[in-house]
Every structure is written in structure tokens, then in C-alpha cells.
Amino acid sequence: MPLPTPTHHPDAELLARYAAGTLDHGPALIVATHLDFCPACRRHVRKWEALGGALLDTLPPAIMAPDALERTLARLTTGARTSPTASATTAGDPGLPPALRRERLAPWRFVAPGISGRAVQVDPAQGYKVMLFRVKAGMSIPMHGHRGLEYTCVIDGAFGDSLGHFGPGDMIAVDAAVDHEPTVSRQDGDCLCLIAVRGRLRIHSLLGRLAQTFAGL
């Protein structure tokens, strides 16, 4: 069965940064998840990658330091020791997009009535927290604003807010100027979405602040 075609996409700058490998792990994972659904954006990324390769071909060769390989391997080894925790599990769920199946996810846990969350492990030094959220039909994520950037990609189902209606594969990026209350209608069924947040959310209700404690956002 073919995947739905998204109608909301990352902008050209975000795709270019993804192709160049300059996005932090959190937003890069959101873009990669969108790309699993979106052939048009995959074509754009391939064009950016080809352009980057052509530019590299025009640069003169650079001499590497004698210990460059050893230092690179040491950094990779350090990352392998520190990133996964004992409680994390490999995301082998065939229902998840391929980009997420390569990541390590913590178990599902309660966030608020009708909302559960599952943390995705990313480098905390980059300042992002990434979570899968499952929101039951008819429920809302409490009204909130942002102190930093928030990237979201819908995996299954749909939600709506003041910015529009977002279905499978749709991606949205918002900043500190946006306050919204993502709501899952009963007609759309349960919603599964991936969110990367930088900075603590600004929650506008007591229930929301209690949910924030459970979600860690």
C-alpha cells in the first residue's frame, strides 16, 4: 500500500542543511522521517547532495593530520559508549518509518490522559529532546508556546491547530513566535507523531504543566 503524499514540507534551507549534514540530530531525524514519506523532497535532497559533491570536486586537496584517523575512531568509540542507555531498546517496529527504525527508543510511558510518549535518544549536548507521541482521537496536546524551535512530523493519523491540518508525512517547524494547541479529531483517529524540541515549552495550563513533568519537555 503506497504511503500518503505529504502536503506540508521542510523549506529549501532546511533540506539543504540536511543534505550538507549540518543539522543537529533532532531536527535531522524529523526531516529524515518526512523524507521516508515524500519523494519530491527526496529528489530535492539528491540535488543538494549532487551540488555539494560538485563543489567539493573544485576544491584543492587538503593534507590531513597524521593522527586524523586515530582521533576520528576515538570519537566514534566514545559516542558508542555514552549514547545508548541500558533502558533503551532498538526500534525494530515495522510500523515505524525506516529513519526511526535505525534509532534507539525508550519504552512508552504515560504523559497525560490519552497521551503517551517514547523518548528517542539523541546527543543531549545539542540541546534537543526528541519524542514519539501517541495522542488518542478527540484529545489535544495542551496549549503551549516555545522558548526555542520545535519540529514535528506526523507518522500516522492527523492533527490540526491554528496553522493547519497535518496528516501522515507532513512536517511543521515553529519558533518562539507561535503558540498552538494540536488537536486530534475523532474522525482522524489516533495520531502518532515525532517531535524534536529545543528549549523548554511554555505551557499555559495547570494540566499542561503536569504533563510537561512527565514528558520532560
C-alpha positions, 0 to 999 in steps of 0.5 A: 500500500503506497504511503500518503503524499505529504502536503506540508514540507521542510523549506529549501534551507532546511533540506539543504542543511540536511543534505550538507549534514549540518543539522543537529540530530533532532531536527535531522531525524524529523526531516529524515522521517518526512523524507521516508514519506515524500519523494519530491523532497527526496529528489530535492535532497539528491540535488543538494547532495549532487551540488555539494559533491560538485563543489567539493570536486573544485576544491584543492586537496587538503593534507590531513593530520597524521593522527586524523584517523586515530582521533576520528575512531576515538570519537566514534568509540566514545559516542558508542559508549555514552549514547545508548542507555541500558533502558533503551531498546532498538526500534525494530517496529515495522510500523515505524518509518525506516529513519526511526527504525535505525534509532534507539527508543525508550519504552512508552510511558504515560504523559497525560490522559490519552497521551503517551510518549517514547523518548528517542535518544539523541546527543543531549549536548545539542540541546534537543529532546526528541519524542514519539507521541501517541495522542488518542482521537478527540484529545489535544496536546495542551496549549503551549508556546516555545522558548526555542524551535520545535519540529514535528512530523506526523507518522500516522493519523492527523492533527490540526491547530491554528496553522493547519491540518497535518496528516501522515508525512507532513512536517511543521517547524515553529519558533518562539513566535507561535503558540498552538494547541494540536488537536486530534479529531475523532474522525482522524483517529489516533495520531502518532507523531515525532517531535524534536524540541529545543528549549523548554515549552511554555505551557499555559495550563495547570494540566499542561504543566503536569504533563510537561513533568512527565514528558520532560519537555 
